[in-house]
């Protein structure tokens, strides 16, 4: 059985990669004799690459157009980008392999699939390599490197995209999207609990980076429906300060404003509706909490197909602009909140609390005879240290 696992994640490109890693680690940590080593892949490239990772937040907050350009260009330059990342991380990655001696490498960030596989291949190092896709449907080709031993896909749609990119179907395992266990504690609410005489409690958030027209949305919802509003501005401290000065002064207790918070599951669960952008991690956490979703936007690239995906499975309803907010809410509330109840029921049918455990069990039980190491292995790296650094 696999017992020593190196996870390549990311600390600064949104919060989703960290959340997925945490959801898996919860299950790995209860398995005897299994050791988990988590590393921010960008840190392997030193300060230069780490700065690149930290640029994700400012770019996605301030210029979605620029992010779309970056996405489009890199998506057709996969070998080139993989080579650049490979050159930046090679030295520190080989040192890490020599130190950790992993039985398996698991990546949960697309930038470190092809680059690490290049390093392993060029140095004749055979370590089982598994990719876990952290997006739902509009996946980057960086996720789909056919040299991986397995690619764990959250959806059938992402699997089909991997096949389009050339990955053999037998290497792709559809196991669902892993969510941290604390979100399941709030699942399966009674859909008949809405009180027509009480204002709905609504959460407005936009992922860890806090983007979007949250102030305008809050004003519209309070003025037209009298909703109680909770806003989570994420790491966007400037936005949080602005909202407190404007909304807090005008609406008082009708509005509560938070920055980045660790008890987000409680805020989602306490809400009758969550107004969120289509970050896959936030979407799946809200679904797990059984809170109906209004999708208010999507980051170009990896989130582009998420609104369509959520509506296909009746997990959410989309609202394209603030001007569409009132008719969208009217649709949710008409016929004694029939659509809200329908969404809650669909979410309950969609959620599977065993996903993280199933992923962990799959990884731990990968057939060792199928993935026999050949040539130089991780456990005798010290004998080829000089060769690695000269290659």
MARTI-367857 format. One record per residue (C-alpha): x, y, z. Coordinates in steps of 0.2 Angstrom, whole numbers. Example, Ala and Ser with C-alpha at 12.3 -4.5 7.8 and 13.67 -1.06 7.14 Angstrom:
+-------+-------+-------+
!     u !     v !     w !
+-------+-------+-------+
!    62 !   -22 !    39 !
!    68 !    -5 !    36 !
+-------+-------+-------+
This chain:
+-------+-------+-------+
!     u !     v !     w !
+-------+-------+-------+
!     0 !     0 !     0 !
!     6 !    18 !    -3 !
!    11 !    25 !    13 !
!    22 !    41 !     9 !
!    13 !    54 !    -1 !
!    20 !    71 !    -8 !
!     6 !    83 !   -12 !
!    10 !    98 !   -23 !
!    -3 !   111 !   -20 !
!    -4 !   130 !   -20 !
!    -6 !   143 !    -6 !
!   -10 !   159 !   -15 !
!   -19 !   155 !   -31 !
!   -36 !   157 !   -23 !
!   -41 !   146 !    -9 !
!   -48 !   131 !   -18 !
!   -31 !   121 !   -19 !
!   -28 !   122 !    -1 !
!   -46 !   117 !     3 !
!   -45 !   102 !    -8 !
!   -29 !    97 !     0 !
!   -36 !    99 !    18 !
!   -51 !    88 !    13 !
!   -40 !    74 !     8 !
!   -28 !    76 !    22 !
!   -42 !    74 !    35 !
!   -44 !    57 !    28 !
!   -26 !    53 !    25 !
!   -22 !    57 !    43 !
!   -33 !    44 !    51 !
!   -25 !    30 !    41 !
!   -11 !    22 !    51 !
!     7 !    24 !    45 !
!     3 !    35 !    31 !
!    13 !    51 !    30 !
!     8 !    66 !    20 !
!    20 !    80 !    14 !
!    11 !    96 !     7 !
!    22 !   108 !    -3 !
!    17 !   124 !   -12 !
!    23 !   121 !   -30 !
!    26 !   139 !   -33 !
!    38 !   139 !   -18 !
!    49 !   126 !   -27 !
!    53 !   140 !   -40 !
!    60 !   152 !   -27 !
!    55 !   170 !   -25 !
!    52 !   173 !   -44 !
!    39 !   159 !   -46 !
!    31 !   163 !   -29 !
!    28 !   180 !   -35 !
!    20 !   174 !   -50 !
!     8 !   163 !   -39 !
!     4 !   178 !   -28 !
!    -1 !   188 !   -43 !
!   -16 !   178 !   -46 !
!   -26 !   187 !   -33 !
!   -23 !   205 !   -39 !
!   -25 !   200 !   -57 !
!   -42 !   191 !   -55 !
!   -48 !   205 !   -43 !
!   -44 !   219 !   -54 !
!   -43 !   213 !   -72 !
!   -53 !   198 !   -78 !
!   -49 !   203 !   -96 !
!   -30 !   201 !   -92 !
!   -33 !   184 !   -84 !
!   -42 !   179 !  -100 !
!   -28 !   184 !  -111 !
!   -16 !   174 !   -99 !
!   -27 !   159 !   -99 !
!   -29 !   159 !  -118 !
!   -11 !   161 !  -122 !
!    -4 !   148 !  -110 !
!   -18 !   135 !  -115 !
!   -10 !   135 !  -132 !
!     8 !   135 !  -126 !
!     8 !   120 !  -114 !
!    25 !   112 !  -118 !
!    33 !   129 !  -117 !
!    25 !   134 !  -100 !
!    29 !   117 !   -93 !
!    47 !   119 !   -99 !
!    48 !   136 !   -90 !
!    41 !   129 !   -74 !
!    52 !   114 !   -75 !
!    68 !   125 !   -76 !
!    63 !   135 !   -61 !
!    58 !   121 !   -49 !
!    70 !   107 !   -55 !
!    84 !   110 !   -42 !
!    72 !   112 !   -27 !
!    60 !    98 !   -33 !
!    75 !    85 !   -34 !
!    81 !    90 !   -17 !
!    63 !    88 !   -10 !
!    62 !    70 !   -18 !
!    78 !    65 !   -10 !
!    72 !    72 !     7 !
!    54 !    65 !     7 !
!    57 !    48 !    -3 !
!    38 !    48 !    -9 !
!    29 !    32 !   -14 !
!    17 !    43 !   -24 !
!    16 !    61 !   -30 !
!    -1 !    69 !   -30 !
!    -4 !    86 !   -39 !
!   -19 !    97 !   -36 !
!   -13 !   112 !   -46 !
!   -11 !   111 !   -65 !
!     5 !   121 !   -67 !
!    15 !   106 !   -59 !
!     9 !    91 !   -69 !
!    19 !    92 !   -85 !
!    34 !   101 !   -77 !
!    36 !    88 !   -64 !
!    33 !    74 !   -76 !
!    47 !    81 !   -87 !
!    59 !    81 !   -72 !
!    55 !    63 !   -67 !
!    56 !    57 !   -85 !
!    73 !    66 !   -89 !
!    81 !    59 !   -73 !
!    74 !    42 !   -76 !
!    65 !    43 !   -59 !
!    49 !    32 !   -58 !
!    37 !    37 !   -45 !
!    18 !    34 !   -46 !
!    10 !    51 !   -52 !
!    -8 !    56 !   -49 !
!   -17 !    72 !   -54 !
!   -33 !    78 !   -45 !
!   -42 !    90 !   -56 !
!   -48 !   105 !   -45 !
!   -60 !   112 !   -58 !
!   -77 !   106 !   -64 !
!   -79 !   107 !   -82 !
!   -69 !   120 !   -91 !
!   -52 !   112 !   -88 !
!   -35 !   118 !   -94 !
!   -25 !   107 !  -105 !
!   -12 !   108 !   -91 !
!   -23 !    95 !   -81 !
!   -22 !    83 !   -95 !
!    -5 !    75 !   -96 !
!    -7 !    57 !  -102 !
!    10 !    53 !   -94 !
!     1 !    53 !   -77 !
!    -3 !    36 !   -70 !
!   -20 !    42 !   -66 !
!   -30 !    58 !   -67 !
!   -44 !    59 !   -54 !
!   -59 !    69 !   -61 !
!   -73 !    78 !   -52 !
!   -86 !    76 !   -66 !
!   -90 !    66 !   -81 !
!   -88 !    82 !   -91 !
!   -70 !    85 !   -85 !
!   -66 !    67 !   -90 !
!   -73 !    70 !  -108 !
!   -62 !    85 !  -109 !
!   -47 !    75 !  -104 !
!   -51 !    63 !  -117 !
!   -52 !    77 !  -130 !
!   -34 !    82 !  -124 !
!   -28 !    64 !  -128 !
!   -28 !    56 !  -111 !
!   -33 !    37 !  -112 !
!   -50 !    34 !  -104 !
!   -44 !    20 !   -93 !
!   -32 !    33 !   -84 !
!   -46 !    44 !   -79 !
!   -56 !    40 !   -63 !
!   -72 !    50 !   -60 !
!   -73 !    51 !   -41 !
!   -81 !    68 !   -37 !
!   -76 !    85 !   -30 !
!   -69 !    83 !   -12 !
!   -76 !    95 !     1 !
!   -69 !    98 !    19 !
!   -79 !    87 !    32 !
!   -85 !   102 !    42 !
!   -97 !   107 !    27 !
!  -106 !    91 !    28 !
!  -111 !    94 !    46 !
!  -124 !   107 !    39 !
!  -131 !    97 !    25 !
!  -149 !    91 !    21 !
!  -159 !   105 !    28 !
!  -178 !   104 !    28 !
!  -184 !   113 !    12 !
!  -201 !   117 !    21 !
!  -193 !   129 !    34 !
!  -195 !   145 !    25 !
!  -206 !   157 !    34 !
!  -215 !   170 !    23 !
!  -216 !   182 !    37 !
!  -197 !   183 !    40 !
!  -184 !   191 !    29 !
!  -172 !   179 !    21 !
!  -154 !   178 !    26 !
!  -143 !   180 !    12 !
!  -124 !   178 !    10 !
!  -114 !   187 !    -3 !
!   -97 !   182 !    -7 !
!   -84 !   180 !   -21 !
!   -71 !   167 !   -17 !
!   -56 !   170 !    -7 !
!   -51 !   185 !   -17 !
!   -67 !   196 !   -15 !
!   -72 !   202 !   -32 !
!   -88 !   208 !   -40 !
!  -102 !   221 !   -37 !
!  -106 !   215 !   -19 !
!  -111 !   232 !   -13 !
!  -123 !   235 !   -27 !
!  -131 !   218 !   -24 !
!  -133 !   221 !    -6 !
!  -142 !   237 !    -9 !
!  -153 !   230 !   -22 !
!  -158 !   215 !   -11 !
!  -162 !   226 !     5 !
!  -171 !   239 !    -4 !
!  -182 !   227 !   -15 !
!  -184 !   212 !    -3 !
!  -179 !   217 !    14 !
!  -166 !   203 !    15 !
!  -154 !   202 !    29 !
!  -136 !   202 !    21 !
!  -120 !   195 !    26 !
!  -105 !   199 !    15 !
!   -88 !   190 !    15 !
!   -75 !   201 !     6 !
!   -61 !   188 !     7 !
!   -43 !   194 !     7 !
!   -49 !   210 !    -1 !
!   -46 !   221 !    14 !
!   -49 !   237 !     3 !
!   -66 !   231 !    -2 !
!   -70 !   226 !    16 !
!   -66 !   243 !    23 !
!   -76 !   252 !     9 !
!   -92 !   241 !    12 !
!   -91 !   244 !    31 !
!   -90 !   263 !    28 !
!  -104 !   263 !    15 !
!  -117 !   249 !    19 !
!  -114 !   248 !    37 !
!  -117 !   266 !    40 !
!  -133 !   266 !    29 !
!  -141 !   249 !    33 !
!  -135 !   246 !    51 !
!  -139 !   228 !    57 !
!  -146 !   223 !    41 !
!  -129 !   220 !    35 !
!  -114 !   211 !    42 !
!   -97 !   212 !    34 !
!   -82 !   200 !    36 !
!   -65 !   198 !    28 !
!   -57 !   181 !    26 !
!   -65 !   169 !    38 !
!   -62 !   151 !    44 !
!   -79 !   148 !    49 !
!   -87 !   151 !    32 !
!   -96 !   134 !    33 !
!  -107 !   142 !    47 !
!  -111 !   158 !    37 !
!  -116 !   148 !    22 !
!  -126 !   136 !    32 !
!  -135 !   150 !    41 !
!  -140 !   157 !    24 !
!  -156 !   154 !    14 !
!  -148 !   160 !    -2 !
!  -129 !   161 !    -6 !
!  -124 !   174 !   -20 !
!  -108 !   168 !   -26 !
!   -97 !   168 !   -41 !
!   -94 !   151 !   -49 !
!   -78 !   146 !   -40 !
!   -79 !   127 !   -40 !
!   -73 !   125 !   -22 !
!   -86 !   138 !   -16 !
!  -100 !   131 !   -26 !
!   -97 !   114 !   -20 !
!   -96 !   119 !    -2 !
!  -112 !   129 !    -4 !
!  -120 !   113 !   -12 !
!  -114 !   103 !     3 !
!  -121 !   115 !    15 !
!  -138 !   113 !     5 !
!  -139 !   132 !     3 !
!  -147 !   137 !   -14 !
!  -135 !   147 !   -25 !
!  -137 !   162 !   -36 !
!  -122 !   162 !   -47 !
!  -117 !   180 !   -50 !
!  -102 !   178 !   -62 !
!   -88 !   167 !   -68 !
!   -69 !   170 !   -70 !
!   -64 !   168 !   -88 !
!   -56 !   151 !   -92 !
!   -57 !   138 !   -78 !
!   -74 !   144 !   -72 !
!   -82 !   148 !   -89 !
!   -93 !   133 !   -90 !
!   -97 !   132 !   -71 !
!  -114 !   141 !   -72 !
!  -120 !   130 !   -86 !
!  -114 !   115 !   -76 !
!  -123 !   120 !   -60 !
!  -139 !   124 !   -69 !
!  -139 !   107 !   -78 !
!  -139 !    98 !   -61 !
!  -152 !   111 !   -54 !
!  -139 !   116 !   -40 !
!  -140 !   134 !   -44 !
!  -148 !   148 !   -54 !
!  -138 !   161 !   -63 !
!  -139 !   180 !   -63 !
!  -129 !   188 !   -77 !
!  -129 !   206 !   -70 !
!  -135 !   217 !   -55 !
!  -149 !   223 !   -66 !
!  -156 !   205 !   -68 !
!  -156 !   203 !   -49 !
!  -174 !   207 !   -45 !
!  -182 !   196 !   -58 !
!  -170 !   182 !   -53 !
!  -175 !   183 !   -35 !
!  -194 !   185 !   -40 !
!  -192 !   168 !   -49 !
!  -184 !   160 !   -34 !
!  -198 !   166 !   -23 !
!  -214 !   164 !   -33 !
!  -226 !   149 !   -30 !
!  -221 !   149 !   -11 !
!  -202 !   148 !   -15 !
!  -205 !   133 !   -26 !
!  -188 !   135 !   -35 !
!  -178 !   137 !   -19 !
!  -185 !   120 !   -13 !
!  -182 !   112 !   -29 !
!  -164 !   117 !   -29 !
!  -162 !   111 !   -11 !
!  -169 !    94 !   -16 !
!  -157 !    93 !   -31 !
!  -142 !    97 !   -20 !
!  -146 !    84 !    -7 !
!  -147 !    71 !   -21 !
!  -130 !    77 !   -28 !
!  -120 !    77 !   -13 !
!  -109 !    62 !    -8 !
!  -100 !    63 !     9 !
!   -89 !    49 !     4 !
!   -80 !    58 !   -10 !
!   -64 !    62 !     0 !
!   -63 !    45 !     8 !
!   -65 !    37 !    -9 !
!   -51 !    47 !   -17 !
!   -40 !    43 !    -3 !
!   -44 !    24 !    -3 !
!   -41 !    24 !   -22 !
!   -24 !    33 !   -20 !
!   -18 !    22 !    -6 !
!   -23 !     6 !   -15 !
!   -15 !     9 !   -32 !
!    -8 !    -7 !   -38 !
!    10 !    -7 !   -34 !
!    14 !   -21 !   -47 !
!     6 !   -10 !   -61 !
!    17 !     5 !   -56 !
!    33 !    -4 !   -53 !
!    47 !     9 !   -52 !
!    61 !     6 !   -65 !
!    78 !    14 !   -67 !
!    82 !    26 !   -54 !
!    70 !    27 !   -40 !
!    66 !    40 !   -27 !
!    74 !    30 !   -13 !
!    92 !    30 !   -21 !
!    92 !    48 !   -27 !
!   107 !    52 !   -17 !
!   118 !    41 !   -29 !
!   113 !    51 !   -44 !
!   112 !    69 !   -36 !
!   126 !    76 !   -47 !
!   118 !    68 !   -63 !
!   102 !    77 !   -59 !
!   109 !    94 !   -56 !
!   119 !    93 !   -72 !
!   105 !    87 !   -83 !
+-------+-------+-------+
